[in-house]
């Protein structure tokens, strides 16, 4: 997972997220499963909104998520539904 700051949203900083599915199974990504420095993403835009985004094996997708803080998270993680970390990316 690769992340970079992408401006400001209504509530706080917007982060661009790029996710590559290197597994043999399709994934479903929800903005609510992305956390930055322990804070949950509060909104999705682009390909990560409004609900879920499917990612096929070998596919790379991009989208943005917004956090309530005005400061970009230093670390962003993608969790599965059990709360386990499945990917990490650095922020700015």
PDB file of N, CA, C and O in Angstrom:
ATOM      1  N   UNK A   1       0.853  -1.178   0.000  1.00  0.00           N
ATOM      2  CA  UNK A   1       0.000   0.000   0.000  1.00  0.00           C
ATOM      3  C   UNK A   1       0.890   1.229   0.000  1.00  0.00           C
ATOM      4  O   UNK A   1       1.877   1.291   0.734  1.00  0.00           O
ATOM      5  N   UNK A   2       0.543   2.199  -0.817  1.00  0.00           N
ATOM      6  CA  UNK A   2       1.302   3.439  -0.933  1.00  0.00           C
ATOM      7  C   UNK A   2       0.359   4.596  -0.651  1.00  0.00           C
ATOM      8  O   UNK A   2      -0.751   4.636  -1.182  1.00  0.00           O
ATOM      9  N   UNK A   3       0.787   5.532   0.174  1.00  0.00           N
ATOM     10  CA  UNK A   3      -0.084   6.658   0.534  1.00  0.00           C
ATOM     11  C   UNK A   3       0.670   7.983   0.447  1.00  0.00           C
ATOM     12  O   UNK A   3       1.862   8.051   0.746  1.00  0.00           O
ATOM     13  N   UNK A   4      -0.034   9.028   0.038  1.00  0.00           N
ATOM     14  CA  UNK A   4       0.529  10.372   0.017  1.00  0.00           C
ATOM     15  C   UNK A   4      -0.561  11.376   0.370  1.00  0.00           C
ATOM     16  O   UNK A   4      -1.729  11.157   0.048  1.00  0.00           O
ATOM     17  N   UNK A   5      -0.193  12.486   1.033  1.00  0.00           N
ATOM     18  CA  UNK A   5      -1.192  13.534   1.300  1.00  0.00           C
ATOM     19  C   UNK A   5      -1.734  14.088  -0.012  1.00  0.00           C
ATOM     20  O   UNK A   5      -1.013  14.183  -1.005  1.00  0.00           O
ATOM     21  N   UNK A   6      -3.011  14.451  -0.004  1.00  0.00           N
ATOM     22  CA  UNK A   6      -3.643  14.898  -1.234  1.00  0.00           C
ATOM     23  C   UNK A   6      -4.534  16.113  -1.011  1.00  0.00           C
ATOM     24  O   UNK A   6      -5.482  16.325  -1.767  1.00  0.00           O
ATOM     25  N   UNK A   7      -4.246  16.915   0.014  1.00  0.00           N
ATOM     26  CA  UNK A   7      -5.030  18.118   0.248  1.00  0.00           C
ATOM     27  C   UNK A   7      -5.934  18.022   1.454  1.00  0.00           C
ATOM     28  O   UNK A   7      -5.766  17.152   2.310  1.00  0.00           O
ATOM     29  N   UNK A   8      -6.902  18.932   1.512  1.00  0.00           N
ATOM     30  CA  UNK A   8      -7.830  19.003   2.637  1.00  0.00           C
ATOM     31  C   UNK A   8      -9.234  18.696   2.178  1.00  0.00           C
ATOM     32  O   UNK A   8      -9.641  19.075   1.080  1.00  0.00           O
ATOM     33  N   UNK A   9      -9.974  18.001   3.032  1.00  0.00           N
ATOM     34  CA  UNK A   9     -11.379  17.724   2.772  1.00  0.00           C
ATOM     35  C   UNK A   9     -12.239  18.607   3.642  1.00  0.00           C
ATOM     36  O   UNK A   9     -11.786  19.651   4.111  1.00  0.00           O
ATOM     37  N   UNK A  10     -13.471  18.203   3.864  1.00  0.00           N
ATOM     38  CA  UNK A  10     -14.384  18.993   4.707  1.00  0.00           C
ATOM     39  C   UNK A  10     -13.975  18.981   6.165  1.00  0.00           C
ATOM     40  O   UNK A  10     -14.125  19.985   6.861  1.00  0.00           O
ATOM     41  N   UNK A  11     -13.453  17.837   6.642  1.00  0.00           N
ATOM     42  CA  UNK A  11     -13.139  17.707   8.066  1.00  0.00           C
ATOM     43  C   UNK A  11     -11.647  17.734   8.348  1.00  0.00           C
ATOM     44  O   UNK A  11     -11.233  18.179   9.418  1.00  0.00           O
ATOM     45  N   UNK A  12     -10.843  17.275   7.424  1.00  0.00           N
ATOM     46  CA  UNK A  12      -9.410  17.187   7.693  1.00  0.00           C
ATOM     47  C   UNK A  12      -8.625  16.821   6.459  1.00  0.00           C
ATOM     48  O   UNK A  12      -9.055  17.062   5.331  1.00  0.00           O
ATOM     49  N   UNK A  13      -7.449  16.225   6.692  1.00  0.00           N
ATOM     50  CA  UNK A  13      -6.533  15.906   5.609  1.00  0.00           C
ATOM     51  C   UNK A  13      -7.067  14.742   4.761  1.00  0.00           C
ATOM     52  O   UNK A  13      -7.660  13.796   5.279  1.00  0.00           O
ATOM     53  N   UNK A  14      -6.841  14.839   3.464  1.00  0.00           N
ATOM     54  CA  UNK A  14      -7.202  13.776   2.528  1.00  0.00           C
ATOM     55  C   UNK A  14      -5.915  13.077   2.111  1.00  0.00           C
ATOM     56  O   UNK A  14      -4.923  13.724   1.776  1.00  0.00           O
ATOM     57  N   UNK A  15      -5.946  11.739   2.136  1.00  0.00           N
ATOM     58  CA  UNK A  15      -4.782  10.946   1.755  1.00  0.00           C
ATOM     59  C   UNK A  15      -5.099  10.126   0.519  1.00  0.00           C
ATOM     60  O   UNK A  15      -6.136   9.465   0.454  1.00  0.00           O
ATOM     61  N   UNK A  16      -4.203  10.167  -0.469  1.00  0.00           N
ATOM     62  CA  UNK A  16      -4.330   9.302  -1.636  1.00  0.00           C
ATOM     63  C   UNK A  16      -3.769   7.931  -1.265  1.00  0.00           C
ATOM     64  O   UNK A  16      -2.684   7.833  -0.691  1.00  0.00           O
ATOM     65  N   UNK A  17      -4.506   6.881  -1.594  1.00  0.00           N
ATOM     66  CA  UNK A  17      -4.130   5.518  -1.245  1.00  0.00           C
ATOM     67  C   UNK A  17      -4.047   4.679  -2.517  1.00  0.00           C
ATOM     68  O   UNK A  17      -4.972   4.682  -3.329  1.00  0.00           O
ATOM     69  N   UNK A  18      -2.933   3.958  -2.687  1.00  0.00           N
ATOM     70  CA  UNK A  18      -2.792   3.018  -3.793  1.00  0.00           C
ATOM     71  C   UNK A  18      -2.601   1.637  -3.191  1.00  0.00           C
ATOM     72  O   UNK A  18      -1.715   1.432  -2.361  1.00  0.00           O
ATOM     73  N   UNK A  19      -3.437   0.687  -3.610  1.00  0.00           N
ATOM     74  CA  UNK A  19      -3.414  -0.668  -3.057  1.00  0.00           C
ATOM     75  C   UNK A  19      -3.213  -1.666  -4.190  1.00  0.00           C
ATOM     76  O   UNK A  19      -3.933  -1.636  -5.188  1.00  0.00           O
ATOM     77  N   UNK A  20      -2.225  -2.554  -4.029  1.00  0.00           N
ATOM     78  CA  UNK A  20      -1.989  -3.627  -4.995  1.00  0.00           C
ATOM     79  C   UNK A  20      -2.360  -4.952  -4.350  1.00  0.00           C
ATOM     80  O   UNK A  20      -1.927  -5.251  -3.238  1.00  0.00           O
ATOM     81  N   UNK A  21      -3.163  -5.745  -5.049  1.00  0.00           N
ATOM     82  CA  UNK A  21      -3.552  -7.062  -4.555  1.00  0.00           C
ATOM     83  C   UNK A  21      -2.579  -8.100  -5.096  1.00  0.00           C
ATOM     84  O   UNK A  21      -2.680  -8.522  -6.248  1.00  0.00           O
ATOM     85  N   UNK A  22      -1.636  -8.507  -4.252  1.00  0.00           N
ATOM     86  CA  UNK A  22      -0.653  -9.506  -4.647  1.00  0.00           C
ATOM     87  C   UNK A  22      -1.055 -10.918  -4.277  1.00  0.00           C
ATOM     88  O   UNK A  22      -0.247 -11.842  -4.369  1.00  0.00           O
ATOM     89  N   UNK A  23      -2.304 -11.092  -3.856  1.00  0.00           N
ATOM     90  CA  UNK A  23      -2.772 -12.419  -3.449  1.00  0.00           C
ATOM     91  C   UNK A  23      -3.447 -13.133  -4.623  1.00  0.00           C
ATOM     92  O   UNK A  23      -3.555 -12.587  -5.721  1.00  0.00           O
ATOM     93  N   UNK A  24      -3.892 -14.349  -4.370  1.00  0.00           N
ATOM     94  CA  UNK A  24      -4.590 -15.136  -5.380  1.00  0.00           C
ATOM     95  C   UNK A  24      -6.105 -14.991  -5.294  1.00  0.00           C
ATOM     96  O   UNK A  24      -6.834 -15.621  -6.060  1.00  0.00           O
ATOM     97  N   UNK A  25      -6.584 -14.161  -4.362  1.00  0.00           N
ATOM     98  CA  UNK A  25      -8.024 -13.993  -4.171  1.00  0.00           C
ATOM     99  C   UNK A  25      -8.419 -12.537  -4.317  1.00  0.00           C
ATOM    100  O   UNK A  25      -7.623 -11.640  -4.039  1.00  0.00           O
ATOM    101  N   UNK A  26      -9.653 -12.300  -4.755  1.00  0.00           N
ATOM    102  CA  UNK A  26     -10.179 -10.942  -4.847  1.00  0.00           C
ATOM    103  C   UNK A  26     -10.338 -10.352  -3.447  1.00  0.00           C
ATOM    104  O   UNK A  26     -10.671 -11.062  -2.498  1.00  0.00           O
ATOM    105  N   UNK A  27     -10.098  -9.053  -3.330  1.00  0.00           N
ATOM    106  CA  UNK A  27     -10.250  -8.348  -2.065  1.00  0.00           C
ATOM    107  C   UNK A  27     -11.356  -7.321  -2.188  1.00  0.00           C
ATOM    108  O   UNK A  27     -11.639  -6.828  -3.280  1.00  0.00           O
ATOM    109  N   UNK A  28     -11.974  -7.002  -1.075  1.00  0.00           N
ATOM    110  CA  UNK A  28     -12.926  -5.902  -1.010  1.00  0.00           C
ATOM    111  C   UNK A  28     -12.383  -4.897  -0.011  1.00  0.00           C
ATOM    112  O   UNK A  28     -12.175  -5.224   1.157  1.00  0.00           O
ATOM    113  N   UNK A  29     -12.152  -3.666  -0.472  1.00  0.00           N
ATOM    114  CA  UNK A  29     -11.577  -2.626   0.381  1.00  0.00           C
ATOM    115  C   UNK A  29     -12.661  -1.628   0.759  1.00  0.00           C
ATOM    116  O   UNK A  29     -13.364  -1.104  -0.106  1.00  0.00           O
ATOM    117  N   UNK A  30     -12.791  -1.370   2.047  1.00  0.00           N
ATOM    118  CA  UNK A  30     -13.708  -0.359   2.570  1.00  0.00           C
ATOM    119  C   UNK A  30     -12.887   0.768   3.175  1.00  0.00           C
ATOM    120  O   UNK A  30     -11.886   0.517   3.848  1.00  0.00           O
ATOM    121  N   UNK A  31     -13.301   2.001   2.943  1.00  0.00           N
ATOM    122  CA  UNK A  31     -12.577   3.126   3.546  1.00  0.00           C
ATOM    123  C   UNK A  31     -12.542   3.015   5.066  1.00  0.00           C
ATOM    124  O   UNK A  31     -11.590   3.467   5.702  1.00  0.00           O
ATOM    125  N   UNK A  32     -13.578   2.414   5.649  1.00  0.00           N
ATOM    126  CA  UNK A  32     -13.647   2.313   7.107  1.00  0.00           C
ATOM    127  C   UNK A  32     -12.634   1.318   7.673  1.00  0.00           C
ATOM    128  O   UNK A  32     -12.434   1.276   8.887  1.00  0.00           O
ATOM    129  N   UNK A  33     -11.991   0.516   6.822  1.00  0.00           N
ATOM    130  CA  UNK A  33     -10.968  -0.411   7.298  1.00  0.00           C
ATOM    131  C   UNK A  33      -9.566   0.182   7.183  1.00  0.00           C
ATOM    132  O   UNK A  33      -8.574  -0.506   7.422  1.00  0.00           O
ATOM    133  N   UNK A  34      -9.488   1.458   6.816  1.00  0.00           N
ATOM    134  CA  UNK A  34      -8.202   2.140   6.719  1.00  0.00           C
ATOM    135  C   UNK A  34      -8.048   3.056   7.924  1.00  0.00           C
ATOM    136  O   UNK A  34      -8.927   3.866   8.219  1.00  0.00           O
ATOM    137  N   UNK A  35      -6.928   2.919   8.612  1.00  0.00           N
ATOM    138  CA  UNK A  35      -6.650   3.764   9.776  1.00  0.00           C
ATOM    139  C   UNK A  35      -5.303   4.440   9.618  1.00  0.00           C
ATOM    140  O   UNK A  35      -4.372   3.861   9.058  1.00  0.00           O
ATOM    141  N   UNK A  36      -5.199   5.655  10.108  1.00  0.00           N
ATOM    142  CA  UNK A  36      -3.947   6.402  10.070  1.00  0.00           C
ATOM    143  C   UNK A  36      -3.573   6.838  11.468  1.00  0.00           C
ATOM    144  O   UNK A  36      -4.328   7.557  12.124  1.00  0.00           O
ATOM    145  N   UNK A  37      -2.400   6.404  11.932  1.00  0.00           N
ATOM    146  CA  UNK A  37      -1.947   6.710  13.298  1.00  0.00           C
ATOM    147  C   UNK A  37      -3.020   6.366  14.328  1.00  0.00           C
ATOM    148  O   UNK A  37      -3.181   7.066  15.327  1.00  0.00           O
ATOM    149  N   UNK A  38      -3.753   5.280  14.073  1.00  0.00           N
ATOM    150  CA  UNK A  38      -4.785   4.833  15.004  1.00  0.00           C
ATOM    151  C   UNK A  38      -6.146   5.463  14.795  1.00  0.00           C
ATOM    152  O   UNK A  38      -7.116   5.044  15.428  1.00  0.00           O
ATOM    153  N   UNK A  39      -6.250   6.471  13.915  1.00  0.00           N
ATOM    154  CA  UNK A  39      -7.531   7.131  13.638  1.00  0.00           C
ATOM    155  C   UNK A  39      -8.191   6.481  12.434  1.00  0.00           C
ATOM    156  O   UNK A  39      -7.540   6.236  11.419  1.00  0.00           O
ATOM    157  N   UNK A  40      -9.456   6.208  12.545  1.00  0.00           N
ATOM    158  CA  UNK A  40     -10.178   5.628  11.408  1.00  0.00           C
ATOM    159  C   UNK A  40     -10.394   6.669  10.329  1.00  0.00           C
ATOM    160  O   UNK A  40     -10.577   7.852  10.619  1.00  0.00           O
ATOM    161  N   UNK A  41     -10.372   6.224   9.081  1.00  0.00           N
ATOM    162  CA  UNK A  41     -10.768   7.095   7.985  1.00  0.00           C
ATOM    163  C   UNK A  41     -12.244   7.432   8.176  1.00  0.00           C
ATOM    164  O   UNK A  41     -13.037   6.576   8.569  1.00  0.00           O
ATOM    165  N   UNK A  42     -12.601   8.667   7.900  1.00  0.00           N
ATOM    166  CA  UNK A  42     -13.984   9.074   8.129  1.00  0.00           C
ATOM    167  C   UNK A  42     -14.787   9.166   6.849  1.00  0.00           C
ATOM    168  O   UNK A  42     -16.017   9.210   6.887  1.00  0.00           O
ATOM    169  N   UNK A  43     -14.101   9.194   5.708  1.00  0.00           N
ATOM    170  CA  UNK A  43     -14.826   9.314   4.446  1.00  0.00           C
ATOM    171  C   UNK A  43     -13.970   8.770   3.333  1.00  0.00           C
ATOM    172  O   UNK A  43     -12.745   8.720   3.444  1.00  0.00           O
ATOM    173  N   UNK A  44     -14.610   8.366   2.266  1.00  0.00           N
ATOM    174  CA  UNK A  44     -13.887   7.938   1.087  1.00  0.00           C
ATOM    175  C   UNK A  44     -14.289   8.785  -0.093  1.00  0.00           C
ATOM    176  O   UNK A  44     -15.394   9.325  -0.135  1.00  0.00           O
ATOM    177  N   UNK A  45     -13.405   8.901  -1.041  1.00  0.00           N
ATOM    178  CA  UNK A  45     -13.689   9.617  -2.268  1.00  0.00           C
ATOM    179  C   UNK A  45     -13.158   8.782  -3.423  1.00  0.00           C
ATOM    180  O   UNK A  45     -12.412   7.826  -3.210  1.00  0.00           O
ATOM    181  N   UNK A  46     -13.528   9.129  -4.611  1.00  0.00           N
ATOM    182  CA  UNK A  46     -12.983   8.439  -5.769  1.00  0.00           C
ATOM    183  C   UNK A  46     -13.295   6.952  -5.740  1.00  0.00           C
ATOM    184  O   UNK A  46     -14.440   6.560  -5.514  1.00  0.00           O
ATOM    185  N   UNK A  47     -12.283   6.122  -5.968  1.00  0.00           N
ATOM    186  CA  UNK A  47     -12.500   4.693  -6.117  1.00  0.00           C
ATOM    187  C   UNK A  47     -12.730   3.979  -4.796  1.00  0.00           C
ATOM    188  O   UNK A  47     -13.076   2.797  -4.807  1.00  0.00           O
ATOM    189  N   UNK A  48     -12.555   4.645  -3.653  1.00  0.00           N
ATOM    190  CA  UNK A  48     -12.805   4.004  -2.368  1.00  0.00           C
ATOM    191  C   UNK A  48     -14.139   4.398  -1.764  1.00  0.00           C
ATOM    192  O   UNK A  48     -14.411   4.081  -0.606  1.00  0.00           O
ATOM    193  N   UNK A  49     -14.975   5.085  -2.528  1.00  0.00           N
ATOM    194  CA  UNK A  49     -16.250   5.512  -1.978  1.00  0.00           C
ATOM    195  C   UNK A  49     -17.351   5.223  -2.986  1.00  0.00           C
ATOM    196  O   UNK A  49     -17.067   5.008  -4.165  1.00  0.00           O
ATOM    197  N   UNK A  50     -18.595   5.215  -2.544  1.00  0.00           N
ATOM    198  CA  UNK A  50     -19.031   5.462  -1.167  1.00  0.00           C
ATOM    199  C   UNK A  50     -18.978   4.238  -0.277  1.00  0.00           C
ATOM    200  O   UNK A  50     -19.048   4.373   0.944  1.00  0.00           O
ATOM    201  N   UNK A  51     -18.858   3.050  -0.842  1.00  0.00           N
ATOM    202  CA  UNK A  51     -18.892   1.847  -0.016  1.00  0.00           C
ATOM    203  C   UNK A  51     -17.638   1.020  -0.160  1.00  0.00           C
ATOM    204  O   UNK A  51     -16.611   1.327   0.445  1.00  0.00           O
ATOM    205  N   UNK A  52     -17.716  -0.022  -0.953  1.00  0.00           N
ATOM    206  CA  UNK A  52     -16.618  -0.961  -1.084  1.00  0.00           C
ATOM    207  C   UNK A  52     -16.037  -0.912  -2.491  1.00  0.00           C
ATOM    208  O   UNK A  52     -16.709  -0.532  -3.449  1.00  0.00           O
ATOM    209  N   UNK A  53     -14.778  -1.305  -2.587  1.00  0.00           N
ATOM    210  CA  UNK A  53     -14.094  -1.366  -3.876  1.00  0.00           C
ATOM    211  C   UNK A  53     -13.480  -2.746  -4.024  1.00  0.00           C
ATOM    212  O   UNK A  53     -12.661  -3.146  -3.196  1.00  0.00           O
ATOM    213  N   UNK A  54     -13.853  -3.475  -5.051  1.00  0.00           N
ATOM    214  CA  UNK A  54     -13.264  -4.782  -5.302  1.00  0.00           C
ATOM    215  C   UNK A  54     -11.907  -4.636  -5.955  1.00  0.00           C
ATOM    216  O   UNK A  54     -11.709  -3.764  -6.801  1.00  0.00           O
ATOM    217  N   UNK A  55     -10.962  -5.493  -5.562  1.00  0.00           N
ATOM    218  CA  UNK A  55      -9.624  -5.491  -6.134  1.00  0.00           C
ATOM    219  C   UNK A  55      -9.285  -6.927  -6.533  1.00  0.00           C
ATOM    220  O   UNK A  55      -9.131  -7.795  -5.674  1.00  0.00           O
ATOM    221  N   UNK A  56      -9.172  -7.166  -7.814  1.00  0.00           N
ATOM    222  CA  UNK A  56      -8.893  -8.505  -8.321  1.00  0.00           C
ATOM    223  C   UNK A  56      -7.411  -8.857  -8.146  1.00  0.00           C
ATOM    224  O   UNK A  56      -6.580  -7.959  -8.012  1.00  0.00           O
ATOM    225  N   UNK A  57      -7.071 -10.144  -8.147  1.00  0.00           N
ATOM    226  CA  UNK A  57      -5.662 -10.541  -8.037  1.00  0.00           C
ATOM    227  C   UNK A  57      -4.814  -9.867  -9.113  1.00  0.00           C
ATOM    228  O   UNK A  57      -5.172  -9.874 -10.291  1.00  0.00           O
ATOM    229  N   UNK A  58      -3.692  -9.287  -8.701  1.00  0.00           N
ATOM    230  CA  UNK A  58      -2.790  -8.602  -9.616  1.00  0.00           C
ATOM    231  C   UNK A  58      -3.188  -7.177  -9.943  1.00  0.00           C
ATOM    232  O   UNK A  58      -2.423  -6.461 -10.589  1.00  0.00           O
ATOM    233  N   UNK A  59      -4.371  -6.744  -9.513  1.00  0.00           N
ATOM    234  CA  UNK A  59      -4.863  -5.398  -9.827  1.00  0.00           C
ATOM    235  C   UNK A  59      -4.358  -4.376  -8.808  1.00  0.00           C
ATOM    236  O   UNK A  59      -4.167  -4.692  -7.634  1.00  0.00           O
ATOM    237  N   UNK A  60      -4.144  -3.143  -9.281  1.00  0.00           N
ATOM    238  CA  UNK A  60      -3.786  -2.022  -8.415  1.00  0.00           C
ATOM    239  C   UNK A  60      -4.874  -0.967  -8.544  1.00  0.00           C
ATOM    240  O   UNK A  60      -5.261  -0.606  -9.655  1.00  0.00           O
ATOM    241  N   UNK A  61      -5.372  -0.471  -7.413  1.00  0.00           N
ATOM    242  CA  UNK A  61      -6.405   0.566  -7.423  1.00  0.00           C
ATOM    243  C   UNK A  61      -5.923   1.779  -6.639  1.00  0.00           C
ATOM    244  O   UNK A  61      -5.057   1.678  -5.770  1.00  0.00           O
ATOM    245  N   UNK A  62      -6.502   2.924  -6.965  1.00  0.00           N
ATOM    246  CA  UNK A  62      -6.209   4.157  -6.246  1.00  0.00           C
ATOM    247  C   UNK A  62      -7.504   4.792  -5.786  1.00  0.00           C
ATOM    248  O   UNK A  62      -8.549   4.646  -6.420  1.00  0.00           O
ATOM    249  N   UNK A  63      -7.419   5.493  -4.680  1.00  0.00           N
ATOM    250  CA  UNK A  63      -8.553   6.235  -4.171  1.00  0.00           C
ATOM    251  C   UNK A  63      -8.064   7.176  -3.089  1.00  0.00           C
ATOM    252  O   UNK A  63      -6.860   7.282  -2.857  1.00  0.00           O
ATOM    253  N   UNK A  64      -8.972   7.854  -2.431  1.00  0.00           N
ATOM    254  CA  UNK A  64      -8.589   8.740  -1.342  1.00  0.00           C
ATOM    255  C   UNK A  64      -9.475   8.487  -0.138  1.00  0.00           C
ATOM    256  O   UNK A  64     -10.623   8.062  -0.266  1.00  0.00           O
ATOM    257  N   UNK A  65      -8.920   8.756   1.030  1.00  0.00           N
ATOM    258  CA  UNK A  65      -9.679   8.718   2.273  1.00  0.00           C
ATOM    259  C   UNK A  65      -9.372   9.975   3.061  1.00  0.00           C
ATOM    260  O   UNK A  65      -8.296  10.559   2.930  1.00  0.00           O
ATOM    261  N   UNK A  66     -10.327  10.384   3.881  1.00  0.00           N
ATOM    262  CA  UNK A  66     -10.183  11.603   4.683  1.00  0.00           C
ATOM    263  C   UNK A  66     -10.138  11.238   6.161  1.00  0.00           C
ATOM    264  O   UNK A  66     -10.872  10.364   6.623  1.00  0.00           O
ATOM    265  N   UNK A  67      -9.267  11.920   6.892  1.00  0.00           N
ATOM    266  CA  UNK A  67      -9.154  11.750   8.339  1.00  0.00           C
ATOM    267  C   UNK A  67      -9.613  13.029   9.022  1.00  0.00           C
ATOM    268  O   UNK A  67      -9.528  14.112   8.443  1.00  0.00           O
ATOM    269  N   UNK A  68     -10.097  12.908  10.247  1.00  0.00           N
ATOM    270  CA  UNK A  68     -10.647  14.079  10.935  1.00  0.00           C
ATOM    271  C   UNK A  68      -9.583  15.080  11.355  1.00  0.00           C
ATOM    272  O   UNK A  68      -9.901  16.245  11.592  1.00  0.00           O
ATOM    273  N   UNK A  69      -8.330  14.655  11.454  1.00  0.00           N
ATOM    274  CA  UNK A  69      -7.241  15.551  11.826  1.00  0.00           C
ATOM    275  C   UNK A  69      -6.783  16.361  10.619  1.00  0.00           C
ATOM    276  O   UNK A  69      -6.874  15.900   9.482  1.00  0.00           O
ATOM    277  N   UNK A  70      -6.289  17.574  10.876  1.00  0.00           N
ATOM    278  CA  UNK A  70      -5.741  18.390   9.802  1.00  0.00           C
ATOM    279  C   UNK A  70      -4.310  18.027   9.470  1.00  0.00           C
ATOM    280  O   UNK A  70      -3.743  18.567   8.519  1.00  0.00           O
ATOM    281  N   UNK A  71      -3.710  17.121  10.236  1.00  0.00           N
ATOM    282  CA  UNK A  71      -2.328  16.706  10.024  1.00  0.00           C
ATOM    283  C   UNK A  71      -2.319  15.321   9.388  1.00  0.00           C
ATOM    284  O   UNK A  71      -3.042  14.427   9.828  1.00  0.00           O
ATOM    285  N   UNK A  72      -1.502  15.144   8.356  1.00  0.00           N
ATOM    286  CA  UNK A  72      -1.425  13.853   7.671  1.00  0.00           C
ATOM    287  C   UNK A  72      -0.850  12.788   8.598  1.00  0.00           C
ATOM    288  O   UNK A  72       0.137  13.044   9.288  1.00  0.00           O
ATOM    289  N   UNK A  73      -1.448  11.600   8.626  1.00  0.00           N
ATOM    290  CA  UNK A  73      -0.901  10.515   9.436  1.00  0.00           C
ATOM    291  C   UNK A  73       0.487  10.119   8.952  1.00  0.00           C
ATOM    292  O   UNK A  73       0.766  10.164   7.754  1.00  0.00           O
ATOM    293  N   UNK A  74       1.353   9.733   9.878  1.00  0.00           N
ATOM    294  CA  UNK A  74       2.686   9.252   9.508  1.00  0.00           C
ATOM    295  C   UNK A  74       2.616   7.824   8.991  1.00  0.00           C
ATOM    296  O   UNK A  74       3.425   7.428   8.152  1.00  0.00           O
ATOM    297  N   UNK A  75       1.659   7.049   9.481  1.00  0.00           N
ATOM    298  CA  UNK A  75       1.511   5.657   9.059  1.00  0.00           C
ATOM    299  C   UNK A  75       0.038   5.361   8.828  1.00  0.00           C
ATOM    300  O   UNK A  75      -0.817   5.759   9.619  1.00  0.00           O
ATOM    301  N   UNK A  76      -0.251   4.665   7.748  1.00  0.00           N
ATOM    302  CA  UNK A  76      -1.614   4.234   7.443  1.00  0.00           C
ATOM    303  C   UNK A  76      -1.611   2.719   7.333  1.00  0.00           C
ATOM    304  O   UNK A  76      -0.698   2.133   6.751  1.00  0.00           O
ATOM    305  N   UNK A  77      -2.628   2.092   7.889  1.00  0.00           N
ATOM    306  CA  UNK A  77      -2.746   0.640   7.803  1.00  0.00           C
ATOM    307  C   UNK A  77      -4.100   0.267   7.239  1.00  0.00           C
ATOM    308  O   UNK A  77      -5.085   0.982   7.420  1.00  0.00           O
ATOM    309  N   UNK A  78      -4.132  -0.866   6.553  1.00  0.00           N
ATOM    310  CA  UNK A  78      -5.366  -1.455   6.043  1.00  0.00           C
ATOM    311  C   UNK A  78      -5.633  -2.698   6.869  1.00  0.00           C
ATOM    312  O   UNK A  78      -4.776  -3.575   6.973  1.00  0.00           O
ATOM    313  N   UNK A  79      -6.815  -2.777   7.454  1.00  0.00           N
ATOM    314  CA  UNK A  79      -7.185  -3.894   8.319  1.00  0.00           C
ATOM    315  C   UNK A  79      -8.149  -4.823   7.601  1.00  0.00           C
ATOM    316  O   UNK A  79      -8.843  -4.418   6.668  1.00  0.00           O
ATOM    317  N   UNK A  80      -8.186  -6.083   8.049  1.00  0.00           N
ATOM    318  CA  UNK A  80      -9.258  -6.958   7.580  1.00  0.00           C
ATOM    319  C   UNK A  80     -10.422  -6.853   8.560  1.00  0.00           C
ATOM    320  O   UNK A  80     -10.341  -6.112   9.539  1.00  0.00           O
ATOM    321  N   UNK A  81     -11.491  -7.580   8.309  1.00  0.00           N
ATOM    322  CA  UNK A  81     -12.675  -7.464   9.162  1.00  0.00           C
ATOM    323  C   UNK A  81     -12.435  -7.958  10.583  1.00  0.00           C
ATOM    324  O   UNK A  81     -13.206  -7.628  11.485  1.00  0.00           O
ATOM    325  N   UNK A  82     -11.385  -8.740  10.802  1.00  0.00           N
ATOM    326  CA  UNK A  82     -11.033  -9.205  12.148  1.00  0.00           C
ATOM    327  C   UNK A  82     -10.189  -8.191  12.904  1.00  0.00           C
ATOM    328  O   UNK A  82      -9.933  -8.367  14.095  1.00  0.00           O
ATOM    329  N   UNK A  83      -9.752  -7.127  12.227  1.00  0.00           N
ATOM    330  CA  UNK A  83      -8.922  -6.117  12.859  1.00  0.00           C
ATOM    331  C   UNK A  83      -7.439  -6.362  12.708  1.00  0.00           C
ATOM    332  O   UNK A  83      -6.631  -5.639  13.290  1.00  0.00           O
ATOM    333  N   UNK A  84      -7.062  -7.377  11.931  1.00  0.00           N
ATOM    334  CA  UNK A  84      -5.651  -7.670  11.692  1.00  0.00           C
ATOM    335  C   UNK A  84      -5.110  -6.760  10.575  1.00  0.00           C
ATOM    336  O   UNK A  84      -5.809  -6.480   9.602  1.00  0.00           O
ATOM    337  N   UNK A  85      -3.869  -6.310  10.727  1.00  0.00           N
ATOM    338  CA  UNK A  85      -3.238  -5.470   9.730  1.00  0.00           C
ATOM    339  C   UNK A  85      -2.850  -6.328   8.526  1.00  0.00           C
ATOM    340  O   UNK A  85      -2.181  -7.350   8.674  1.00  0.00           O
ATOM    341  N   UNK A  86      -3.275  -5.903   7.334  1.00  0.00           N
ATOM    342  CA  UNK A  86      -2.942  -6.652   6.124  1.00  0.00           C
ATOM    343  C   UNK A  86      -2.018  -5.870   5.187  1.00  0.00           C
ATOM    344  O   UNK A  86      -1.416  -6.458   4.289  1.00  0.00           O
ATOM    345  N   UNK A  87      -1.898  -4.552   5.383  1.00  0.00           N
ATOM    346  CA  UNK A  87      -0.980  -3.739   4.575  1.00  0.00           C
ATOM    347  C   UNK A  87      -0.690  -2.448   5.311  1.00  0.00           C
ATOM    348  O   UNK A  87      -1.525  -1.961   6.074  1.00  0.00           O
ATOM    349  N   UNK A  88       0.495  -1.889   5.085  1.00  0.00           N
ATOM    350  CA  UNK A  88       0.859  -0.616   5.698  1.00  0.00           C
ATOM    351  C   UNK A  88       1.460   0.287   4.644  1.00  0.00           C
ATOM    352  O   UNK A  88       1.992  -0.173   3.634  1.00  0.00           O
ATOM    353  N   UNK A  89       1.367   1.580   4.898  1.00  0.00           N
ATOM    354  CA  UNK A  89       1.970   2.572   4.008  1.00  0.00           C
ATOM    355  C   UNK A  89       2.316   3.810   4.805  1.00  0.00           C
ATOM    356  O   UNK A  89       1.633   4.145   5.773  1.00  0.00           O
ATOM    357  N   UNK A  90       3.367   4.486   4.403  1.00  0.00           N
ATOM    358  CA  UNK A  90       3.797   5.709   5.086  1.00  0.00           C
ATOM    359  C   UNK A  90       3.099   6.916   4.525  1.00  0.00           C
ATOM    360  O   UNK A  90       2.794   6.974   3.334  1.00  0.00           O
ATOM    361  N   UNK A  91       2.844   7.884   5.386  1.00  0.00           N
ATOM    362  CA  UNK A  91       2.258   9.156   4.965  1.00  0.00           C
ATOM    363  C   UNK A  91       3.316  10.223   4.997  1.00  0.00           C
ATOM    364  O   UNK A  91       4.489   9.943   5.241  1.00  0.00           O
ATOM    365  N   UNK A  92       2.903  11.452   4.749  1.00  0.00           N
ATOM    366  CA  UNK A  92       3.847  12.553   4.713  1.00  0.00           C
ATOM    367  C   UNK A  92       3.882  13.293   6.004  1.00  0.00           C
ATOM    368  O   UNK A  92       4.632  14.259   6.142  1.00  0.00           O
TER     369      UNK A  92
END
